[in-house]
């Protein structure tokens, strides 16, 4: 995958994350914190997990110390969607700054951390996107069940939205 494709996927990823957080901002504090009987985690924990995985993979792929990328974010630290959105914006800026340094050679280079997975770097970046999409799917189910459907959050909806904004 080329750099423009990777950037487009991350643009979509952050658009969809922000959209879900905007919908979640309309919830009561109890609904934000509620556990789930449908998915693995409640809404807050699901969205925090998505950010946590995005962050930990970035740090891991940057070859930062394991103690940095292995530390988990605590859902209890995010009392409301706005607090999580602020944290996500900071992390997005760090991800975008790092992505801007990658060229095609770096994206195509084999990456591994000594484990069994040895793939081009871009494979791992796509993994970040697909993992986040799974978490957003869970979050969309939870939001819909409590009467706050986020509507369509597919890639082409992002493209249409971005085209309309221009």
N, C-alpha and C positions, 0 to 999 in steps of 0.2 A: 504494500500500500504506500502511496506517495504521501508526502508531508501535507499537501492540501487536503487529501482525504482524511487524514488523522485529525487535522484542525477542524474540518467540517463535522466530524463525529463528536468532538469535544464541544464545539459550538452548540450542537443539538443537545448534548448531554446537559450542559449548563442551562440551556433554555428550559428543558423539561424539568430539571431540578427546581428552578426558580418558580415555574408554573405550579408545581405541587406545593411548594412552600407558601405561595400566595393563596392558594385554596385553603391550606391548613391554617393560615393566619385568621380565618373567619371562624374557627372552632372555639368552643369553650375550653378553658384550661383542662377540665376533666376529660373531654374528648381527645385532646392532644396527648394526654398522659395515659389514656386507657390501654389496658392489655387487649390482646386479640384472642378470639376463639376460632379464628379462621386462618390466620397466617402465623408464621413462626414468632413474630414480634408484633407489638402494637405499632401504631403509626409513628410516634416519636422515635422509638427504638429502631424501626425500619429505616427511617430517613437518616438517623445518626449513623447506623451501620453502613449505609451507602456512602456517606461522606468519609467514614472511617476507612473503608476499603479503598476509595479513591486516593485518599491521603497516604495510606500505608503502601499502596503499590507505587505511588510517585516516589516516596522516600526510598523504597526498596530498589526501584529501577535507577535511582540516582546513586545507588550504592552507599547510602547513608548507613550509619551503625544500626544493627538489628534492634537495639534498645529503642531507637526512635520509631522505626516502622512497626515494631511489634506491640507498642503501647496502644491500648484500645481507648477510644473515646467513650465517656460515660453518658448515657442518655439523660441521667439525672442532672447533668450540667446544663441542660437546655430546657429552661422553664417554659419557653414559648417558641413558636416557629421563627419569630424575628431574630432571636438569639442564635438559632441554628443558621438562619440565612446569612447573618453577619459573618459567622465563622466560615461558612461555605464560600462567601465572596473572597475572603482572605485566601483560602485554599485554592480557589479558582485562579486568582492572580499568580500564585506561586506555580501552579500547574502550567498556566499559559506562558509564563516567563521561561520555564524549563522547556516546554514544547518548542518555543521559538528558537532555541539553540540547536535543535535537532535537524540534521540534514538527511538526505536519502541514505547516505552511507551508514549513519548511526541507526536509522530506522531498520535497515536491512541486516545490520550486524547481529550475529548470534549473541543472545544474552542468557546468562544463567547465574545462579547464586550458589553453585556447587551442588545443587539438587539434580533431579532427573530431567527436569524440563529445560530443554535447550532449543529456543526458537528465536526468530528475528524479534527485535525489540517491538516492532509494530504489532506482533501477535499479542503481546502482553497489554499493550495500549487498547487494542480491541477488546480484550478480556475485561478491562476496567469498564468500558462502555456497556458491554453485554451484562455484566454483573449489576451495574447501576440500573439498567433497564429492567432486570428481574425485580429489583427492590422497588422501583417505581411502579411496577405492575401490582405488587403487593400493596403498596401505599394507595394506589388508585382504587383497588378493591375495598380497602378499609374506608377511604373517604366516601366512596359510593354507598357503602352500607349504612353510613350515618347521614346520608342525604346531601353530600357535598361532592358529587362526581366532578373530577377534574376535566371531563370531556376527553377529546382526542389528544393524545400526546405522542403520536407517531412521527417519524422523521419527516414525512412529507407535510404534516401539519406545521412542523417547525419551518420548513422551507417556505410554505405559503405565508406564514406569519412574518418571516424575515423579509420576504419579497414585498409584502404589504407595508411593512415598516419603512421601506426605502422610499 
